[in-house]
């Protein structure tokens, strides 16, 4: 799992589609949904950790993009 798209596809497997309208908010909602899946033991810890790393990275990139606008 390397991209935000990969995380979206993982969530899609569980019927979770996230679109809030702002990329930063989408990433935050995806992180919350991942937490719920992990807490329910639906996804293993390795998958969870990789997906959270991707989301953290994308969140930081998006914050930088917003600051430079």
Predicted model as a PDB file, atoms N, CA, C, CB and O in Angstrom, pLDDT in the B-factor column:
MODEL        1                                                                  
ATOM      1  N   UNK A   1       0.850  -1.164   0.000  1.00 88.00           N  
ATOM      2  CA  UNK A   1       0.000   0.000   0.000  1.00 88.00           C  
ATOM      3  C   UNK A   1       0.901   1.234   0.000  1.00 88.00           C  
ATOM      4  CB  UNK A   1      -0.970  -0.006   1.223  1.00 88.00           C  
ATOM      5  O   UNK A   1       1.669   1.470   0.932  1.00 88.00           O  
ATOM      6  N   UNK A   2       0.781   2.006  -1.071  1.00 95.00           N  
ATOM      7  CA  UNK A   2       1.696   3.130  -1.237  1.00 95.00           C  
ATOM      8  C   UNK A   2       1.015   4.473  -1.470  1.00 95.00           C  
ATOM      9  CB  UNK A   2       2.606   2.851  -2.367  1.00 95.00           C  
ATOM     10  O   UNK A   2       1.626   5.519  -1.251  1.00 95.00           O  
ATOM     11  N   UNK A   3      -0.216   4.460  -1.904  1.00 97.00           N  
ATOM     12  CA  UNK A   3      -0.866   5.719  -2.275  1.00 97.00           C  
ATOM     13  C   UNK A   3      -2.227   5.860  -1.597  1.00 97.00           C  
ATOM     14  CB  UNK A   3      -1.028   5.806  -3.798  1.00 97.00           C  
ATOM     15  O   UNK A   3      -2.778   4.911  -1.040  1.00 97.00           O  
ATOM     16  N   UNK A   4      -2.736   7.071  -1.668  1.00 97.00           N  
ATOM     17  CA  UNK A   4      -4.071   7.337  -1.136  1.00 97.00           C  
ATOM     18  C   UNK A   4      -5.111   6.498  -1.884  1.00 97.00           C  
ATOM     19  CB  UNK A   4      -4.412   8.845  -1.244  1.00 97.00           C  
ATOM     20  O   UNK A   4      -6.089   6.037  -1.296  1.00 97.00           O  
ATOM     21  N   UNK A   5      -4.890   6.310  -3.159  1.00 97.00           N  
ATOM     22  CA  UNK A   5      -5.790   5.482  -3.961  1.00 97.00           C  
ATOM     23  C   UNK A   5      -5.861   4.052  -3.403  1.00 97.00           C  
ATOM     24  CB  UNK A   5      -5.326   5.460  -5.434  1.00 97.00           C  
ATOM     25  O   UNK A   5      -6.933   3.449  -3.356  1.00 97.00           O  
ATOM     26  N   UNK A   6      -4.708   3.522  -2.984  1.00 98.00           N  
ATOM     27  CA  UNK A   6      -4.680   2.172  -2.402  1.00 98.00           C  
ATOM     28  C   UNK A   6      -5.533   2.102  -1.135  1.00 98.00           C  
ATOM     29  CB  UNK A   6      -3.230   1.753  -2.086  1.00 98.00           C  
ATOM     30  O   UNK A   6      -6.246   1.124  -0.912  1.00 98.00           O  
ATOM     31  N   UNK A   7      -5.454   3.140  -0.312  1.00 98.00           N  
ATOM     32  CA  UNK A   7      -6.264   3.189   0.911  1.00 98.00           C  
ATOM     33  C   UNK A   7      -7.744   3.287   0.545  1.00 98.00           C  
ATOM     34  CB  UNK A   7      -5.843   4.392   1.806  1.00 98.00           C  
ATOM     35  O   UNK A   7      -8.583   2.644   1.177  1.00 98.00           O  
ATOM     36  N   UNK A   8      -8.064   4.082  -0.463  1.00 97.00           N  
ATOM     37  CA  UNK A   8      -9.456   4.187  -0.910  1.00 97.00           C  
ATOM     38  C   UNK A   8      -9.975   2.827  -1.372  1.00 97.00           C  
ATOM     39  CB  UNK A   8      -9.582   5.222  -2.049  1.00 97.00           C  
ATOM     40  O   UNK A   8     -11.117   2.468  -1.085  1.00 97.00           O  
ATOM     41  N   UNK A   9      -9.146   2.074  -2.082  1.00 98.00           N  
ATOM     42  CA  UNK A   9      -9.557   0.755  -2.558  1.00 98.00           C  
ATOM     43  C   UNK A   9      -9.758  -0.220  -1.399  1.00 98.00           C  
ATOM     44  CB  UNK A   9      -8.521   0.199  -3.536  1.00 98.00           C  
ATOM     45  O   UNK A   9     -10.657  -1.060  -1.438  1.00 98.00           O  
ATOM     46  N   UNK A  10      -8.923  -0.109  -0.375  1.00 98.00           N  
ATOM     47  CA  UNK A  10      -9.090  -0.942   0.819  1.00 98.00           C  
ATOM     48  C   UNK A  10     -10.438  -0.649   1.480  1.00 98.00           C  
ATOM     49  CB  UNK A  10      -7.931  -0.701   1.823  1.00 98.00           C  
ATOM     50  O   UNK A  10     -11.190  -1.568   1.805  1.00 98.00           O  
ATOM     51  N   UNK A  11     -10.732   0.618   1.673  1.00 98.00           N  
ATOM     52  CA  UNK A  11     -12.006   0.992   2.289  1.00 98.00           C  
ATOM     53  C   UNK A  11     -13.185   0.572   1.423  1.00 98.00           C  
ATOM     54  CB  UNK A  11     -12.054   2.499   2.539  1.00 98.00           C  
ATOM     55  O   UNK A  11     -14.231   0.171   1.934  1.00 98.00           O  
ATOM     56  N   UNK A  12     -13.012   0.666   0.125  1.00 98.00           N  
ATOM     57  CA  UNK A  12     -14.067   0.295  -0.820  1.00 98.00           C  
ATOM     58  C   UNK A  12     -14.448  -1.180  -0.669  1.00 98.00           C  
ATOM     59  CB  UNK A  12     -13.616   0.579  -2.262  1.00 98.00           C  
ATOM     60  O   UNK A  12     -15.605  -1.545  -0.875  1.00 98.00           O  
ATOM     61  N   UNK A  13     -13.482  -2.026  -0.311  1.00 97.00           N  
ATOM     62  CA  UNK A  13     -13.759  -3.451  -0.099  1.00 97.00           C  
ATOM     63  C   UNK A  13     -14.789  -3.674   1.005  1.00 97.00           C  
ATOM     64  CB  UNK A  13     -12.470  -4.190   0.243  1.00 97.00           C  
ATOM     65  O   UNK A  13     -15.473  -4.697   1.032  1.00 97.00           O  
ATOM     66  N   UNK A  14     -14.890  -2.705   1.914  1.00 97.00           N  
ATOM     67  CA  UNK A  14     -15.832  -2.810   3.020  1.00 97.00           C  
ATOM     68  C   UNK A  14     -17.059  -1.914   2.816  1.00 97.00           C  
ATOM     69  CB  UNK A  14     -15.139  -2.450   4.325  1.00 97.00           C  
ATOM     70  O   UNK A  14     -17.845  -1.699   3.738  1.00 97.00           O  
ATOM     71  N   UNK A  15     -17.205  -1.404   1.605  1.00 98.00           N  
ATOM     72  CA  UNK A  15     -18.365  -0.581   1.291  1.00 98.00           C  
ATOM     73  C   UNK A  15     -18.267   0.833   1.827  1.00 98.00           C  
ATOM     74  CB  UNK A  15     -19.593  -1.222   1.825  1.00 98.00           C  
ATOM     75  O   UNK A  15     -19.283   1.501   2.019  1.00 98.00           O  
ATOM     76  N   UNK A  16     -17.043   1.295   2.071  1.00 98.00           N  
ATOM     77  CA  UNK A  16     -16.838   2.638   2.611  1.00 98.00           C  
ATOM     78  C   UNK A  16     -16.320   3.537   1.499  1.00 98.00           C  
ATOM     79  CB  UNK A  16     -15.848   2.618   3.818  1.00 98.00           C  
ATOM     80  O   UNK A  16     -15.220   3.339   0.984  1.00 98.00           O  
ATOM     81  N   UNK A  17     -17.120   4.517   1.141  1.00 98.00           N  
ATOM     82  CA  UNK A  17     -16.754   5.504   0.131  1.00 98.00           C  
ATOM     83  C   UNK A  17     -16.708   6.865   0.820  1.00 98.00           C  
ATOM     84  CB  UNK A  17     -17.766   5.502  -1.079  1.00 98.00           C  
ATOM     85  O   UNK A  17     -17.680   7.280   1.451  1.00 98.00           O  
ATOM     86  N   UNK A  18     -15.578   7.555   0.697  1.00 97.00           N  
ATOM     87  CA  UNK A  18     -15.407   8.829   1.383  1.00 97.00           C  
ATOM     88  C   UNK A  18     -15.248   9.936   0.357  1.00 97.00           C  
ATOM     89  CB  UNK A  18     -14.191   8.789   2.335  1.00 97.00           C  
ATOM     90  O   UNK A  18     -14.341   9.913  -0.476  1.00 97.00           O  
ATOM     91  N   UNK A  19     -16.151  10.907   0.434  1.00 96.00           N  
ATOM     92  CA  UNK A  19     -15.990  12.134  -0.346  1.00 96.00           C  
ATOM     93  C   UNK A  19     -16.695  13.254   0.396  1.00 96.00           C  
ATOM     94  CB  UNK A  19     -16.557  11.975  -1.798  1.00 96.00           C  
ATOM     95  O   UNK A  19     -17.921  13.354   0.375  1.00 96.00           O  
ATOM     96  N   UNK A  20     -15.907  14.093   1.050  1.00 96.00           N  
ATOM     97  CA  UNK A  20     -16.444  15.212   1.797  1.00 96.00           C  
ATOM     98  C   UNK A  20     -16.410  16.470   0.942  1.00 96.00           C  
ATOM     99  CB  UNK A  20     -15.661  15.419   3.100  1.00 96.00           C  
ATOM    100  O   UNK A  20     -17.238  17.366   1.106  1.00 96.00           O  
ATOM    101  N   UNK A  21     -15.449  16.531   0.031  1.00 93.00           N  
ATOM    102  CA  UNK A  21     -15.354  17.676  -0.859  1.00 93.00           C  
ATOM    103  C   UNK A  21     -14.037  18.404  -0.760  1.00 93.00           C  
ATOM    104  CB  UNK A  21     -16.457  18.620  -0.580  1.00 93.00           C  
ATOM    105  O   UNK A  21     -13.654  19.142  -1.667  1.00 93.00           O  
ATOM    106  N   UNK A  22     -13.343  18.198   0.343  1.00 95.00           N  
ATOM    107  CA  UNK A  22     -12.037  18.809   0.526  1.00 95.00           C  
ATOM    108  C   UNK A  22     -11.054  17.672   0.817  1.00 95.00           C  
ATOM    109  CB  UNK A  22     -12.052  19.887   1.688  1.00 95.00           C  
ATOM    110  O   UNK A  22     -11.291  16.858   1.710  1.00 95.00           O  
ATOM    111  N   UNK A  23      -9.977  17.618   0.080  1.00 96.00           N  
ATOM    112  CA  UNK A  23      -9.051  16.491   0.169  1.00 96.00           C  
ATOM    113  C   UNK A  23      -8.550  16.263   1.600  1.00 96.00           C  
ATOM    114  CB  UNK A  23      -7.868  16.720  -0.759  1.00 96.00           C  
ATOM    115  O   UNK A  23      -8.465  15.118   2.043  1.00 96.00           O  
ATOM    116  N   UNK A  24      -8.224  17.316   2.311  1.00 96.00           N  
ATOM    117  CA  UNK A  24      -7.730  17.190   3.675  1.00 96.00           C  
ATOM    118  C   UNK A  24      -8.775  16.521   4.569  1.00 96.00           C  
ATOM    119  CB  UNK A  24      -7.351  18.569   4.236  1.00 96.00           C  
ATOM    120  O   UNK A  24      -8.449  15.646   5.371  1.00 96.00           O  
ATOM    121  N   UNK A  25     -10.017  16.936   4.425  1.00 97.00           N  
ATOM    122  CA  UNK A  25     -11.098  16.343   5.221  1.00 97.00           C  
ATOM    123  C   UNK A  25     -11.341  14.894   4.824  1.00 97.00           C  
ATOM    124  CB  UNK A  25     -12.390  17.151   5.058  1.00 97.00           C  
ATOM    125  O   UNK A  25     -11.627  14.056   5.679  1.00 97.00           O  
ATOM    126  N   UNK A  26     -11.230  14.594   3.540  1.00 98.00           N  
ATOM    127  CA  UNK A  26     -11.384  13.213   3.080  1.00 98.00           C  
ATOM    128  C   UNK A  26     -10.359  12.311   3.761  1.00 98.00           C  
ATOM    129  CB  UNK A  26     -11.236  13.130   1.546  1.00 98.00           C  
ATOM    130  O   UNK A  26     -10.688  11.213   4.210  1.00 98.00           O  
ATOM    131  N   UNK A  27      -9.121  12.778   3.832  1.00 98.00           N  
ATOM    132  CA  UNK A  27      -8.048  11.998   4.450  1.00 98.00           C  
ATOM    133  C   UNK A  27      -8.354  11.764   5.927  1.00 98.00           C  
ATOM    134  CB  UNK A  27      -6.687  12.715   4.289  1.00 98.00           C  
ATOM    135  O   UNK A  27      -8.143  10.664   6.438  1.00 98.00           O  
ATOM    136  N   UNK A  28      -8.849  12.790   6.610  1.00 98.00           N  
ATOM    137  CA  UNK A  28      -9.172  12.652   8.029  1.00 98.00           C  
ATOM    138  C   UNK A  28     -10.309  11.669   8.255  1.00 98.00           C  
ATOM    139  CB  UNK A  28      -9.536  14.003   8.618  1.00 98.00           C  
ATOM    140  O   UNK A  28     -10.264  10.879   9.199  1.00 98.00           O  
ATOM    141  N   UNK A  29     -11.321  11.706   7.408  1.00 98.00           N  
ATOM    142  CA  UNK A  29     -12.442  10.767   7.541  1.00 98.00           C  
ATOM    143  C   UNK A  29     -11.976   9.340   7.233  1.00 98.00           C  
ATOM    144  CB  UNK A  29     -13.610  11.169   6.597  1.00 98.00           C  
ATOM    145  O   UNK A  29     -12.405   8.393   7.892  1.00 98.00           O  
ATOM    146  N   UNK A  30     -11.106   9.186   6.244  1.00 98.00           N  
ATOM    147  CA  UNK A  30     -10.562   7.859   5.937  1.00 98.00           C  
ATOM    148  C   UNK A  30      -9.802   7.295   7.139  1.00 98.00           C  
ATOM    149  CB  UNK A  30      -9.634   7.926   4.703  1.00 98.00           C  
ATOM    150  O   UNK A  30      -9.896   6.105   7.437  1.00 98.00           O  
ATOM    151  N   UNK A  31      -9.051   8.157   7.826  1.00 98.00           N  
ATOM    152  CA  UNK A  31      -8.308   7.718   9.014  1.00 98.00           C  
ATOM    153  C   UNK A  31      -9.270   7.245  10.101  1.00 98.00           C  
ATOM    154  CB  UNK A  31      -7.415   8.860   9.552  1.00 98.00           C  
ATOM    155  O   UNK A  31      -9.013   6.241  10.765  1.00 98.00           O  
ATOM    156  N   UNK A  32     -10.366   7.957  10.282  1.00 98.00           N  
ATOM    157  CA  UNK A  32     -11.368   7.549  11.268  1.00 98.00           C  
ATOM    158  C   UNK A  32     -11.993   6.202  10.900  1.00 98.00           C  
ATOM    159  CB  UNK A  32     -12.462   8.621  11.388  1.00 98.00           C  
ATOM    160  O   UNK A  32     -12.183   5.337  11.755  1.00 98.00           O  
ATOM    161  N   UNK A  33     -12.306   6.042   9.631  1.00 98.00           N  
ATOM    162  CA  UNK A  33     -12.897   4.775   9.176  1.00 98.00           C  
ATOM    163  C   UNK A  33     -11.916   3.615   9.367  1.00 98.00           C  
ATOM    164  CB  UNK A  33     -13.314   4.877   7.691  1.00 98.00           C  
ATOM    165  O   UNK A  33     -12.312   2.517   9.758  1.00 98.00           O  
ATOM    166  N   UNK A  34     -10.636   3.869   9.088  1.00 98.00           N  
ATOM    167  CA  UNK A  34      -9.626   2.831   9.318  1.00 98.00           C  
ATOM    168  C   UNK A  34      -9.561   2.451  10.789  1.00 98.00           C  
ATOM    169  CB  UNK A  34      -8.248   3.304   8.837  1.00 98.00           C  
ATOM    170  O   UNK A  34      -9.464   1.271  11.125  1.00 98.00           O  
ATOM    171  N   UNK A  35      -9.614   3.448  11.666  1.00 98.00           N  
ATOM    172  CA  UNK A  35      -9.615   3.177  13.105  1.00 98.00           C  
ATOM    173  C   UNK A  35     -10.777   2.272  13.485  1.00 98.00           C  
ATOM    174  CB  UNK A  35      -9.687   4.487  13.900  1.00 98.00           C  
ATOM    175  O   UNK A  35     -10.610   1.333  14.263  1.00 98.00           O  
ATOM    176  N   UNK A  36     -11.952   2.555  12.935  1.00 98.00           N  
ATOM    177  CA  UNK A  36     -13.134   1.740  13.244  1.00 98.00           C  
ATOM    178  C   UNK A  36     -12.968   0.298  12.748  1.00 98.00           C  
ATOM    179  CB  UNK A  36     -14.389   2.367  12.615  1.00 98.00           C  
ATOM    180  O   UNK A  36     -13.325  -0.650  13.449  1.00 98.00           O  
ATOM    181  N   UNK A  37     -12.431   0.144  11.551  1.00 98.00           N  
ATOM    182  CA  UNK A  37     -12.209  -1.206  11.016  1.00 98.00           C  
ATOM    183  C   UNK A  37     -11.198  -1.967  11.860  1.00 98.00           C  
ATOM    184  CB  UNK A  37     -11.729  -1.136   9.558  1.00 98.00           C  
ATOM    185  O   UNK A  37     -11.367  -3.160  12.112  1.00 98.00           O  
ATOM    186  N   UNK A  38     -10.153  -1.285  12.294  1.00 98.00           N  
ATOM    187  CA  UNK A  38      -9.123  -1.933  13.115  1.00 98.00           C  
ATOM    188  C   UNK A  38      -9.682  -2.295  14.489  1.00 98.00           C  
ATOM    189  CB  UNK A  38      -7.890  -1.013  13.267  1.00 98.00           C  
ATOM    190  O   UNK A  38      -9.425  -3.387  14.995  1.00 98.00           O  
ATOM    191  N   UNK A  39     -10.436  -1.394  15.086  1.00 98.00           N  
ATOM    192  CA  UNK A  39     -11.040  -1.663  16.399  1.00 98.00           C  
ATOM    193  C   UNK A  39     -11.995  -2.849  16.348  1.00 98.00           C  
ATOM    194  CB  UNK A  39     -11.781  -0.425  16.905  1.00 98.00           C  
ATOM    195  O   UNK A  39     -12.133  -3.585  17.325  1.00 98.00           O  
ATOM    196  N   UNK A  40     -12.651  -3.030  15.212  1.00 98.00           N  
ATOM    197  CA  UNK A  40     -13.587  -4.142  15.037  1.00 98.00           C  
ATOM    198  C   UNK A  40     -12.870  -5.425  14.599  1.00 98.00           C  
ATOM    199  CB  UNK A  40     -14.659  -3.768  14.012  1.00 98.00           C  
ATOM    200  O   UNK A  40     -13.518  -6.440  14.347  1.00 98.00           O  
ATOM    201  N   UNK A  41     -11.552  -5.380  14.511  1.00 97.00           N  
ATOM    202  CA  UNK A  41     -10.731  -6.527  14.082  1.00 97.00           C  
ATOM    203  C   UNK A  41     -11.088  -7.036  12.696  1.00 97.00           C  
ATOM    204  CB  UNK A  41     -10.869  -7.655  15.071  1.00 97.00           C  
ATOM    205  O   UNK A  41     -11.017  -8.235  12.427  1.00 97.00           O  
ATOM    206  N   UNK A  42     -11.468  -6.130  11.833  1.00 97.00           N  
ATOM    207  CA  UNK A  42     -11.813  -6.486  10.462  1.00 97.00           C  
ATOM    208  C   UNK A  42     -10.555  -6.493   9.591  1.00 97.00           C  
ATOM    209  CB  UNK A  42     -12.865  -5.504   9.891  1.00 97.00           C  
ATOM    210  O   UNK A  42     -10.446  -7.287   8.657  1.00 97.00           O  
ATOM    211  N   UNK A  43      -9.612  -5.607   9.899  1.00 97.00           N  
ATOM    212  CA  UNK A  43      -8.336  -5.588   9.179  1.00 97.00           C  
ATOM    213  C   UNK A  43      -7.213  -5.866  10.168  1.00 97.00           C  
ATOM    214  CB  UNK A  43      -8.112  -4.220   8.455  1.00 97.00           C  
ATOM    215  O   UNK A  43      -7.301  -5.516  11.345  1.00 97.00           O  
ATOM    216  N   UNK A  44      -6.162  -6.498   9.675  1.00 97.00           N  
ATOM    217  CA  UNK A  44      -5.043  -6.836  10.556  1.00 97.00           C  
ATOM    218  C   UNK A  44      -4.190  -5.601  10.855  1.00 97.00           C  
ATOM    219  CB  UNK A  44      -4.176  -7.940   9.921  1.00 97.00           C  
ATOM    220  O   UNK A  44      -4.314  -4.563  10.204  1.00 97.00           O  
ATOM    221  N   UNK A  45      -3.332  -5.744  11.845  1.00 97.00           N  
ATOM    222  CA  UNK A  45      -2.543  -4.600  12.302  1.00 97.00           C  
ATOM    223  C   UNK A  45      -1.556  -4.111  11.241  1.00 97.00           C  
ATOM    224  CB  UNK A  45      -1.792  -4.966  13.568  1.00 97.00           C  
ATOM    225  O   UNK A  45      -1.321  -2.909  11.121  1.00 97.00           O  
ATOM    226  N   UNK A  46      -0.983  -5.030  10.477  1.00 97.00           N  
ATOM    227  CA  UNK A  46      -0.009  -4.639   9.443  1.00 97.00           C  
ATOM    228  C   UNK A  46      -0.675  -3.770   8.371  1.00 97.00           C  
ATOM    229  CB  UNK A  46       0.625  -5.897   8.791  1.00 97.00           C  
ATOM    230  O   UNK A  46      -0.135  -2.734   7.985  1.00 97.00           O  
ATOM    231  N   UNK A  47      -1.826  -4.187   7.901  1.00 97.00           N  
ATOM    232  CA  UNK A  47      -2.577  -3.415   6.903  1.00 97.00           C  
ATOM    233  C   UNK A  47      -2.971  -2.057   7.466  1.00 97.00           C  
ATOM    234  CB  UNK A  47      -3.833  -4.186   6.449  1.00 97.00           C  
ATOM    235  O   UNK A  47      -2.859  -1.032   6.794  1.00 97.00           O  
ATOM    236  N   UNK A  48      -3.431  -2.068   8.701  1.00 98.00           N  
ATOM    237  CA  UNK A  48      -3.826  -0.831   9.372  1.00 98.00           C  
ATOM    238  C   UNK A  48      -2.645   0.137   9.461  1.00 98.00           C  
ATOM    239  CB  UNK A  48      -4.376  -1.133  10.779  1.00 98.00           C  
ATOM    240  O   UNK A  48      -2.779   1.318   9.139  1.00 98.00           O  
ATOM    241  N   UNK A  49      -1.497  -0.363   9.898  1.00 98.00           N  
ATOM    242  CA  UNK A  49      -0.320   0.492  10.069  1.00 98.00           C  
ATOM    243  C   UNK A  49       0.139   1.088   8.743  1.00 98.00           C  
ATOM    244  CB  UNK A  49       0.820  -0.300  10.704  1.00 98.00           C  
ATOM    245  O   UNK A  49       0.471   2.272   8.679  1.00 98.00           O  
ATOM    246  N   UNK A  50       0.162   0.284   7.691  1.00 98.00           N  
ATOM    247  CA  UNK A  50       0.570   0.789   6.376  1.00 98.00           C  
ATOM    248  C   UNK A  50      -0.399   1.862   5.878  1.00 98.00           C  
ATOM    249  CB  UNK A  50       0.649  -0.364   5.358  1.00 98.00           C  
ATOM    250  O   UNK A  50       0.023   2.899   5.367  1.00 98.00           O  
ATOM    251  N   UNK A  51      -1.683   1.607   6.029  1.00 98.00           N  
ATOM    252  CA  UNK A  51      -2.680   2.572   5.568  1.00 98.00           C  
ATOM    253  C   UNK A  51      -2.588   3.874   6.359  1.00 98.00           C  
ATOM    254  CB  UNK A  51      -4.091   1.981   5.688  1.00 98.00           C  
ATOM    255  O   UNK A  51      -2.709   4.953   5.779  1.00 98.00           O  
ATOM    256  N   UNK A  52      -2.377   3.793   7.664  1.00 98.00           N  
ATOM    257  CA  UNK A  52      -2.246   5.000   8.481  1.00 98.00           C  
ATOM    258  C   UNK A  52      -1.007   5.800   8.100  1.00 98.00           C  
ATOM    259  CB  UNK A  52      -2.193   4.634   9.961  1.00 98.00           C  
ATOM    260  O   UNK A  52      -1.039   7.030   8.100  1.00 98.00           O  
ATOM    261  N   UNK A  53       0.080   5.113   7.776  1.00 98.00           N  
ATOM    262  CA  UNK A  53       1.293   5.804   7.330  1.00 98.00           C  
ATOM    263  C   UNK A  53       1.035   6.576   6.042  1.00 98.00           C  
ATOM    264  CB  UNK A  53       2.439   4.802   7.125  1.00 98.00           C  
ATOM    265  O   UNK A  53       1.457   7.724   5.905  1.00 98.00           O  
ATOM    266  N   UNK A  54       0.348   5.947   5.108  1.00 98.00           N  
ATOM    267  CA  UNK A  54       0.016   6.611   3.842  1.00 98.00           C  
ATOM    268  C   UNK A  54      -0.850   7.841   4.107  1.00 98.00           C  
ATOM    269  CB  UNK A  54      -0.715   5.632   2.883  1.00 98.00           C  
ATOM    270  O   UNK A  54      -0.607   8.909   3.546  1.00 98.00           O  
ATOM    271  N   UNK A  55      -1.855   7.687   4.959  1.00 98.00           N  
ATOM    272  CA  UNK A  55      -2.753   8.809   5.248  1.00 98.00           C  
ATOM    273  C   UNK A  55      -2.023   9.938   5.971  1.00 98.00           C  
ATOM    274  CB  UNK A  55      -3.940   8.334   6.091  1.00 98.00           C  
ATOM    275  O   UNK A  55      -2.272  11.112   5.696  1.00 98.00           O  
ATOM    276  N   UNK A  56      -1.134   9.598   6.882  1.00 98.00           N  
ATOM    277  CA  UNK A  56      -0.355  10.620   7.587  1.00 98.00           C  
ATOM    278  C   UNK A  56       0.512  11.397   6.611  1.00 98.00           C  
ATOM    279  CB  UNK A  56       0.518   9.980   8.679  1.00 98.00           C  
ATOM    280  O   UNK A  56       0.598  12.623   6.681  1.00 98.00           O  
ATOM    281  N   UNK A  57       1.152  10.677   5.706  1.00 98.00           N  
ATOM    282  CA  UNK A  57       2.010  11.310   4.697  1.00 98.00           C  
ATOM    283  C   UNK A  57       1.187  12.241   3.798  1.00 98.00           C  
ATOM    284  CB  UNK A  57       2.725  10.232   3.842  1.00 98.00           C  
ATOM    285  O   UNK A  57       1.577  13.384   3.560  1.00 98.00           O  
ATOM    286  N   UNK A  58       0.061  11.750   3.306  1.00 97.00           N  
ATOM    287  CA  UNK A  58      -0.789  12.545   2.431  1.00 97.00           C  
ATOM    288  C   UNK A  58      -1.358  13.760   3.164  1.00 97.00           C  
ATOM    289  CB  UNK A  58      -1.924  11.687   1.877  1.00 97.00           C  
ATOM    290  O   UNK A  58      -1.506  14.831   2.575  1.00 97.00           O  
ATOM    291  N   UNK A  59      -1.670  13.595   4.425  1.00 97.00           N  
ATOM    292  CA  UNK A  59      -2.199  14.705   5.223  1.00 97.00           C  
ATOM    293  C   UNK A  59      -1.154  15.813   5.335  1.00 97.00           C  
ATOM    294  CB  UNK A  59      -2.622  14.216   6.633  1.00 97.00           C  
ATOM    295  O   UNK A  59      -1.473  16.992   5.183  1.00 97.00           O  
ATOM    296  N   UNK A  60       0.074  15.435   5.597  1.00 98.00           N  
ATOM    297  CA  UNK A  60       1.152  16.426   5.687  1.00 98.00           C  
ATOM    298  C   UNK A  60       1.363  17.145   4.361  1.00 98.00           C  
ATOM    299  CB  UNK A  60       2.454  15.757   6.125  1.00 98.00           C  
ATOM    300  O   UNK A  60       1.526  18.365   4.331  1.00 98.00           O  
ATOM    301  N   UNK A  61       1.360  16.394   3.269  1.00 97.00           N  
ATOM    302  CA  UNK A  61       1.519  17.009   1.951  1.00 97.00           C  
ATOM    303  C   UNK A  61       0.403  18.003   1.669  1.00 97.00           C  
ATOM    304  CB  UNK A  61       1.551  15.937   0.863  1.00 97.00           C  
ATOM    305  O   UNK A  61       0.645  19.085   1.133  1.00 97.00           O  
ATOM    306  N   UNK A  62      -0.807  17.635   2.029  1.00 97.00           N  
ATOM    307  CA  UNK A  62      -1.962  18.505   1.768  1.00 97.00           C  
ATOM    308  C   UNK A  62      -1.883  19.767   2.629  1.00 97.00           C  
ATOM    309  CB  UNK A  62      -3.288  17.750   2.044  1.00 97.00           C  
ATOM    310  O   UNK A  62      -2.238  20.850   2.163  1.00 97.00           O  
ATOM    311  N   UNK A  63      -1.429  19.645   3.862  1.00 96.00           N  
ATOM    312  CA  UNK A  63      -1.261  20.838   4.708  1.00 96.00           C  
ATOM    313  C   UNK A  63      -0.253  21.804   4.102  1.00 96.00           C  
ATOM    314  CB  UNK A  63      -0.814  20.436   6.122  1.00 96.00           C  
ATOM    315  O   UNK A  63      -0.460  23.018   4.118  1.00 96.00           O  
ATOM    316  N   UNK A  64       0.840  21.263   3.568  1.00 97.00           N  
ATOM    317  CA  UNK A  64       1.857  22.102   2.928  1.00 97.00           C  
ATOM    318  C   UNK A  64       1.266  22.788   1.699  1.00 97.00           C  
ATOM    319  CB  UNK A  64       3.100  21.259   2.533  1.00 97.00           C  
ATOM    320  O   UNK A  64       1.501  23.977   1.483  1.00 97.00           O  
ATOM    321  N   UNK A  65       0.504  22.052   0.896  1.00 96.00           N  
ATOM    322  CA  UNK A  65      -0.127  22.628  -0.296  1.00 96.00           C  
ATOM    323  C   UNK A  65      -1.044  23.793   0.074  1.00 96.00           C  
ATOM    324  CB  UNK A  65      -0.922  21.553  -1.053  1.00 96.00           C  
ATOM    325  O   UNK A  65      -1.057  24.820  -0.605  1.00 96.00           O  
ATOM    326  N   UNK A  66      -1.804  23.629   1.145  1.00 93.00           N  
ATOM    327  CA  UNK A  66      -2.734  24.676   1.570  1.00 93.00           C  
ATOM    328  C   UNK A  66      -2.002  25.913   2.070  1.00 93.00           C  
ATOM    329  CB  UNK A  66      -3.655  24.150   2.657  1.00 93.00           C  
ATOM    330  O   UNK A  66      -2.455  27.037   1.850  1.00 93.00           O  
ATOM    331  N   UNK A  67      -0.877  25.711   2.739  1.00 94.00           N  
ATOM    332  CA  UNK A  67      -0.112  26.849   3.261  1.00 94.00           C  
ATOM    333  C   UNK A  67       0.551  27.656   2.158  1.00 94.00           C  
ATOM    334  CB  UNK A  67       0.941  26.367   4.234  1.00 94.00           C  
ATOM    335  O   UNK A  67       0.754  28.861   2.305  1.00 94.00           O  
ATOM    336  N   UNK A  68       0.892  26.999   1.051  1.00 92.00           N  
ATOM    337  CA  UNK A  68       1.563  27.694  -0.029  1.00 92.00           C  
ATOM    338  C   UNK A  68       0.590  28.404  -0.957  1.00 92.00           C  
ATOM    339  CB  UNK A  68       2.398  26.729  -0.812  1.00 92.00           C  
ATOM    340  O   UNK A  68       1.026  29.129  -1.852  1.00 92.00           O  
ATOM    341  N   UNK A  69      -0.685  28.224  -0.778  1.00 81.00           N  
ATOM    342  CA  UNK A  69      -1.688  28.884  -1.626  1.00 81.00           C  
ATOM    343  C   UNK A  69      -1.814  30.339  -1.297  1.00 81.00           C  
ATOM    344  CB  UNK A  69      -3.036  28.218  -1.484  1.00 81.00           C  
ATOM    345  O   UNK A  69      -2.611  31.045  -1.914  1.00 81.00           O  
TER     346      UNK A  69                                                      
ENDMDL                                                                          
END                                                                             
